[in-house]
Amino acid sequence: MLCLILGVQSYGVSCDACGCLPGNMGFGLLTDYKVNYFRVSYFSSRFNSSTEHDHHNSSDRFQLIDLSFRFSVKDFPRINFYGQLPYKFNDRMSGDKSNKISGLSDVSLGANYTLIKNRQLSSNSQLYLEAGIGLSMPTGKYDGDILNQNLPENFNLGRGSFGYITQLNSVLNFKHFGVLWNNNLQINGKTNEGYLFGKQYSTQLNAFKELDTKHVQIIPNFGLLYEQISRDKSADNYYVSETGGKGLFANVSLNFKTNSWLAGISISQPLAENYSSGVIEAKGRAAIHFSILF
């Protein structure tokens, strides 16, 4: 995913505790509509060094522009194919010094299978459930010697290895009200240098309401996002210090939908978090997206 964290002692040790999946901030609503789409999204997240560890004196901002799609074919209506093409902008401020890296990140492709398609549970409720797998490919630039630039390992645009993705998404509809539950797990392989980024898990539970107007549907939604990132391992199979972490975020979104497009903005704030053994503090996240539906 998307962000990095602060290393220790001149950033000689790396961590990817913040590198989870901000794309989830807008994907759940699209799961509900179960339609084909092309989407462009922008994500932003920020992490600061903890006041208890202010010797780091750094602030990191991670931005992402993501082009993605989801579609099914007529002969296999229960299979939905998806893909993501991310472009990253990583920026670290340390004192009056700025380090910036930007470029293509790791492309992912996958497919979800509809296990339950709009099963009627009662006169006014339906259940939708899908599960899927995906592959993250090492298309983003990875520099195994990035520590020589006083930057942590995961400041790289890519992870330098394949990643294996599993997903479980469900929607419970009550006419104009609904509940979304999305789950995502990514397990990374080792880089050519033997470094292993920790596995990443996120789960998101959102409630939404559809408000009809004359020309557009207004869809507010709110919920919780939990993420957990395992610790990294070095080439000699030791855990890397100050890696891994977990956080619970509150998320509020406002979306606008017609028959042909969907647009929205999301904001999330941490409720509880512990990244890199408390060396850094997660700040707010934001996302905007625009999707063409077909």
C-alpha positions, 0 to 999 in steps of 0.5 A: 500500500501507501505510506512509510514510517520513520526509521531510527538512528538517522533512519537506518532501520525501516518500517512500513507500519503505515503502509496499509490500504487507503483505497478501502476508503471508497471501495466499499460503496462500489461493492454495494452497487455491484456494477462495472466501473472505471475510477480515478482516486486520490488519497492522502495520509500523514504521519508525524514523529511522536512527541515522546520520540522527537529526536526523529523530528520528521513528518511524512506525507503520502499521496496516491493517484489511483486508476482502477477498474472492475468489470464482469463478462456476460459468460461469467456474470458471477466473476468480477475482474479488477485492477489498480494502477497506482502512482505515488508521491512520498514526501518527508520533512525533517527539519528544513530538509525535504526528501521527495520520491514519486512514480509508478507503484505496484500494479495489482490484478485480481478477481472476485466471485459472487457467493451470494447474489442478492439473497432475499432475507426478508421482505425488505432486506437482501444479502450480497457476498463475494470473495476474491484473490489478487496479485500485486506485481513488483512494477514500482521502483525498489532500491535495496540500498535506499538506507544509504540515502537516510530513508527507510526501506519502505520509502520505495515506490514498490515493495520489490516482490509479488504480493498475494491478496485475498478479499471478502466483501459483503453488503446487507441492504434494507431498501434505502439503507445498507451496511457494508463489510470489507476485508483485505489481506495482503501477504508479501514475498521477499525482495531479491535482497531477502527483505520481507515486508509484513503482511497487511490486514484491514477490515472496514464496516460502514453504514450508508443511507440513500437520499433521492433528489431530482437529479442525483442520489446523495449517499452519506456513510460512516463507519470504522476501519481497523488495520493491522500490519505485521513486523518486517523481517530482514534478510537474515530472518530477524524482525526489524525493530520499530516495524508493524502496528495497528490502528482504528479509524473513524470514517465519514464519507459523502457520495453523489450518484447517478445512473452513469457516475459516482463521486465522493469524498472521505475523511478518516481520523484515528481513534486509537493507534500504535505504530512502530512501538509508538515512534510515530503518530498517525494523523488524518486521511482523506480521499476523493474519487470519481467513477464511471459506471457501466 
